[in-house]
Amino acid sequence: MKKQSESTTATPFWEKPLQSLSDSEWEQLCDGCGRCCLKKLCDEDSGEILYTRVICRYFDQRSSRCGCYQQRTEKVPDCLRVREHAISELDWIPDTCAYKLRHEGRPLYDWHPLIAGSRRKMEEQGIAVAGRVLSEELVHERGLEEHVINWVSADG
């Protein structure tokens, strides 16, 4: 039995299991870093996912959001609605992704905008991709290998 002086605080939604989140909470969980919008390659020998600094043509670097979010899967057939998939099967999800962290029962990083209160800490930590990427419109499809980066990983 709780004493009257003890305050009861609800668990923040970002600490709850993913399957219990409302659509609004799910969307807020995304930090808007843009890492999931980077073009990826798969090493044929090792199966390793390699990230490139080439980003989807619809990613808006000023807002760090998709410029066609509601129509993204129609305009970009290989773009996924992450909520509709088993996160454990999406081996390309970046290590820093809130969905991946929460799926694994881990807390969000202290730079996450929901924890820090703004995007500033995330940007200072180099998590956001804005300013470090090229639109896919500027890179030939066969030239992706020239743009492989090592500042994003999906290794876990």
Secondary structure by P-SEA (a helix, b strand, c coil): cccccbbbbcccccccccccccaaaaaaacccccccccbbbbcccccbbbbccccccccccccccccccccccccccccccccccccccccccccccaaaaaaaccccccccccccccaaaaaaaccccccccccccccccccccccccccccccc
